[in-house]
C-alpha cells in the first residue's frame, strides 16, 4: 500500500521519541501490505481496532499512543488521519476525523 501523510508520523515521533521505532516499523510493514484485508490486519495486530469505513486504530508503545489509518484496499493506499495519546484520542470522533 502507498502511504499518504507520513509526515504526520514523522512530526509525532520528533516530539515523542519513544514512538519513532515502532512507527517506522509499522509504516514499513504497512507499505508492503498489498492485498491485505481487515481480517488480516486483525490477525496480525491483535490490539488494532476496526472502525467504520475502512479505518483502523492502532495502539503503540504499550498502548501509550493511538493512531488512526484510513485504508482503501481498491486503490491500495493508506492515509494517516490521527495520532496522539489517549487523552487526545478521547477528544475526537475516530469514525469522522
C-alpha positions in Angstrom: 0.0 0.0 0.0 1.1 3.5 -0.7 1.3 5.7 2.4 -0.2 9.2 2.4 0.6 11.7 5.2 3.7 10.0 6.6 4.7 13.5 7.7 2.1 13.3 10.4 4.0 10.3 11.9 7.4 12.0 11.5 6.3 15.1 13.3 4.8 13.0 16.0 8.0 10.9 16.6 10.1 14.0 16.6 8.1 15.2 19.7 7.7 11.7 21.2 11.0 9.9 20.6 9.8 6.7 22.2 7.4 6.2 19.3 9.9 6.5 16.5 11.0 2.9 16.2 7.5 1.4 16.4 6.0 3.9 13.9 8.8 3.4 11.4 8.4 -0.4 11.7 4.6 -0.2 11.3 4.9 2.1 8.3 7.4 -0.2 6.6 5.3 -3.3 7.2 2.0 -1.5 6.2 3.6 -0.2 3.0 4.2 -3.9 2.0 0.7 -5.0 2.8 -0.7 -5.2 -0.7 -3.9 -7.1 -0.8 -4.4 -7.5 2.9 -7.9 -7.3 4.3 -9.3 -6.0 7.6 -9.3 -9.7 8.8 -5.6 -10.0 8.0 -4.9 -6.8 10.0 -6.8 -8.0 13.0 -4.9 -11.3 12.9 -1.5 -9.6 12.6 -2.2 -6.7 15.0 -4.3 -8.1 17.8 -4.5 -4.7 19.6 -5.8 -3.0 16.4 -9.4 -1.9 16.4 -11.5 -2.0 13.3 -13.6 1.1 12.9 -16.3 2.2 10.3 -15.5 2.9 6.7 -12.2 1.1 6.4 -10.5 2.8 9.3 -8.3 1.1 11.8 -7.0 2.3 15.2 -3.6 1.0 16.2 -2.1 1.2 19.7 1.7 1.6 20.0 4.3 1.9 22.8 2.4 -0.3 25.2 -0.9 1.4 24.4 0.6 4.8 25.3 -0.4 6.2 21.9 -3.1 5.6 19.3 -3.2 6.4 15.6 -6.0 6.1 13.1 -5.4 5.0 9.5 -7.9 5.2 6.7 -7.4 2.2 4.3 -8.5 2.0 0.8 -7.9 -1.6 -0.5 -9.2 -0.9 -4.0 -6.8 2.0 -4.6 -4.1 0.4 -2.3 -3.5 3.5 -0.2 -3.4 4.3 3.5 -4.0 7.8 4.9 -2.9 8.6 8.5 -5.8 10.5 9.9 -4.8 11.0 13.6 -2.0 10.2 16.1 -1.9 11.1 19.8 -2.1 9.9 23.3 -5.3 8.6 24.9 -6.4 12.0 26.1 -6.2 13.4 22.6 -7.9 10.3 21.2 -10.8 10.7 23.6 -11.5 14.2 22.3 -12.1 13.1 18.7 -14.7 11.1 16.8 -12.5 8.3 15.4 -15.1 7.5 12.7 -15.2 11.0 11.3 -11.7 12.6 11.8 
